[in-house]
Amino acid sequence: MTTITLVNEQNSTGNPFSAHMLCEQRAIQEITYELLQSQQHVSNKDIIAKLIEKLETEKNVVQLDIYRNALEAVLFQTPDDI
């Protein structure tokens, strides 16, 4: 199961990238919640598939950017299959 940790907008390190990722983390949380409505367990693969689906159907360019960045974040924290 995927654990998502939100960062504070004013984080202790002062790293603006963490605050920038807040929208992406919220998108991942919303997708996780949406998936949990229809299944008991949500894997990173489920989240990746849903993000790709949203990228294919979304028209809003700002939201598309958020989904792209969210997908990148999930892919970076997902171990490669061997």
Sequence and secondary structure as in RCSB ss.txt:
>XXXX:A:sequence
MTTITLVNEQNSTGNPFSAHMLCEQRAIQEITYELLQSQQHVSNKDIIAKLIEKLETEKNVVQLDIYRNALEAVL
FQTPDDI
>XXXX:A:secstr
        SS TT  HHHHHTHHHHHHHHHHHHHHHTT S   HHHHHHHHHHHHHH   HHHHHHHHHHHHHHH
HHS    
